[in-house]
Amino acid sequence: MSEYKNIESALIHGGIYGDEYTKAVNVPIYQTSTYEQKALGETPKWEYSRTGNPTRAALEALIAELEGGTSGFAFASGMAAITAVLSLFHAGDKILISSNVYGGTFRVLDKIFSNFGIGYSIEDTTDIPELEKKITDDVKAILVESPANPLLTVTDLKAVADLAKKHHILSVVDNTFMTPYLQRPIEFGIDIVIHSATKYLGGHSDVVAGLVVVNDDELAKKIAFIQNSTGGVLAPFDSFLLIRGIKTLAVRLDRHVENAEKAAEFLVNHKAVKKVYYPGLPNAQGYEINKRQAKNGGVMISFELYENYNIRKFFKSLKLVALAESLGGVESLVCHPATMTHASIPYEIRQKIGITDGLIRLSVGIENIDDILSDIAQAIAESEE
Ligand SMILES: *Cc1c(COP(=O)(O)O)cnc(C)c1O
């Protein structure tokens, strides 16, 4: 927040505001692949839209400002953003990842980067002394989500940043679940922040996009080089949609969180519910750490029903809440991590880290909370056997 004291204002006025040429209050969609050059040998500001595009540049400046970093980069998806960050590493390097990360992050490491000799290992990043023991000479980065997907496990971001600095390796946080409105990892010393902007930043389930923010000019040069070389850039129209979505992030998230807190309370008190994972509950793992590093517990809730409730029937009986991959849109969504978002993680690993077949993940929308809760209540009742 270099220019604006409060993030609510930066969301709307941050980065590059409006259009210098026409004074339009919105950054135009520069739907162009190339730009005319004045003369041979004069490198113009804009030359080719893979390298740079004014609409994308406005979004990149905005996310950098919101996260408190020096540079932002926009990609065609969260996975393209993660791929760009992982492209910083070399054969023989190893990356430590949180024990529950987004399934696609696990998959790209396990099935793609492994082909290039880049290794990974799954660690409990909540246990910092144990994590430190895993930092061997080949380890070059720690990649965490907090809260992590789907068990909402909280990792101490400052402790991870300090640990990475001590061992001269990079710290990377996938901040998708929190957004800069609720949590700003760079303030704790984290080197790289990644977003699937498809989720809360876009906010309306109508755009797939990814963002990267760094706080160091050398690192920025490397990411810019990778972005231009590998080419997974975000299109001008999608950049516009994301800028538009980000403007309402604060008001959307205030309502999302208000609804999530009520939904967590409802689930905790429901006789059919065996376990609730929500970092905003005082008895949740990492509650105190989350309170210190984030504004609140966020929007995502995972829960398990007792064995005498049939989860297939539960999903089938929902009317308002939709069964879908993804999260972070204005509409409430549920998913079944074991067969959907985390299906790429082998069964044994899923059991070990707690992604059981009975786990349900809920992305609480901004509909009327009474409608959301009565839909969940009737679906639970229908699923009792
Ligand atoms: C969805 C998601 C991703 C992947 O992003 P896409 O935009 O779907 O490519 C990465 N990390 C987290 C935490 C996510 O929820």
The ligand as an SDF file (V2000), in Angstrom:
LIG
                    3D

 15 15  0  0  0  0  0  0  0  0999 V2000
   -7.3730  -23.2080   -7.8930 C   0  0  0  0  0  0  0  0  0  0  0  0
   -6.0940  -23.1510   -7.1770 C   0  0  0  0  0  0  0  0  0  0  0  0
   -4.8790  -23.2010   -7.8690 C   0  0  0  0  0  0  0  0  0  0  0  0
   -4.8190  -23.3800   -9.3750 C   0  0  0  0  0  0  0  0  0  0  0  0
   -5.2850  -22.2560  -10.0290 O   0  0  0  0  0  0  0  0  0  0  0  0
   -6.0020  -22.2800  -11.4840 P   0  0  0  0  0  0  0  0  0  0  0  0
   -6.3760  -20.8700  -11.6850 O   0  0  0  0  0  0  0  0  0  0  0  0
   -7.1460  -23.2270  -11.3920 O   0  0  0  0  0  0  0  0  0  0  0  0
   -4.9630  -22.7690  -12.4400 O   0  0  0  0  0  0  0  0  0  0  0  0
   -3.7150  -23.0810   -7.1400 C   0  0  0  0  0  0  0  0  0  0  0  0
   -3.7250  -22.9580   -5.7940 N   0  0  0  0  0  0  0  0  0  0  0  0
   -4.8710  -22.9340   -5.0970 C   0  0  0  0  0  0  0  0  0  0  0  0
   -4.8230  -22.7770   -3.6210 C   0  0  0  0  0  0  0  0  0  0  0  0
   -6.0870  -23.0200   -5.7540 C   0  0  0  0  0  0  0  0  0  0  0  0
   -7.2270  -22.9950   -5.0510 O   0  0  0  0  0  0  0  0  0  0  0  0
  1  2  1  0
  2  3  1  0
  2 14  2  0
  3  4  1  0
  3 10  2  0
  4  5  1  0
  5  6  1  0
  6  7  2  0
  6  8  1  0
  6  9  1  0
 10 11  1  0
 11 12  2  0
 12 13  1  0
 12 14  1  0
 14 15  1  0
M  END
$$$$
